[in-house]
Amino acid sequence: MHEFCKYWNYVYTTKLPNDMKEWIDFHMNCEDIAMNFLISNITKKSPIKVSELY
């Protein structure tokens, strides 16, 4: 599992477009959504459904 997380962290830091990283850094928000879309784009699978906790 640890190698899996390291891989996606590497992909996030190297493959996510710079303008998206700058937007996320500026707003300090949405990195989870960006990661979801990035993984979905690379794997060609549907994004993970995210719903409210409550």
C-alpha positions in Angstrom: 0.0 0.0 0.0 2.8 2.4 0.8 4.3 2.0 -2.7 0.9 2.8 -4.1 0.7 6.0 -2.2 4.2 7.0 -3.1 3.5 6.4 -6.8 0.4 8.6 -6.9 2.2 11.3 -4.9 5.0 11.2 -7.5 2.5 11.4 -10.3 0.6 14.3 -8.6 3.8 16.3 -8.2 5.2 15.6 -11.7 2.2 15.3 -14.0 -0.3 17.7 -12.7 -0.2 20.9 -14.8 1.7 23.8 -13.2 -1.2 26.2 -13.5 -3.4 23.7 -11.5 -0.8 23.3 -8.8 -0.4 27.1 -8.6 -4.2 27.5 -8.2 -4.4 24.9 -5.5 -1.4 26.4 -3.7 -2.9 29.9 -3.9 -6.4 28.8 -2.6 -5.0 26.1 -0.3 -7.9 23.9 -1.4 -9.1 21.2 -3.9 -6.0 19.1 -3.9 -8.2 16.0 -3.2 -10.4 16.8 -6.2 -7.4 17.4 -8.4 -5.9 14.1 -7.3 -9.2 12.3 -8.1 -9.4 13.7 -11.6 -5.7 13.0 -12.2 -6.0 9.4 -11.2 -9.1 9.0 -13.2 -7.5 10.5 -16.3 -4.4 8.3 -16.1 -6.3 5.0 -15.3 -9.1 5.8 -17.7 -11.6 4.8 -15.0 -14.4 6.7 -13.4 -13.5 9.1 -10.6 -14.3 8.0 -7.1 -17.7 9.2 -5.8 -17.3 11.6 -3.0 -20.3 12.3 -0.8 -21.0 14.1 2.4 -20.0 12.5 5.7 -23.2 13.5 7.4 
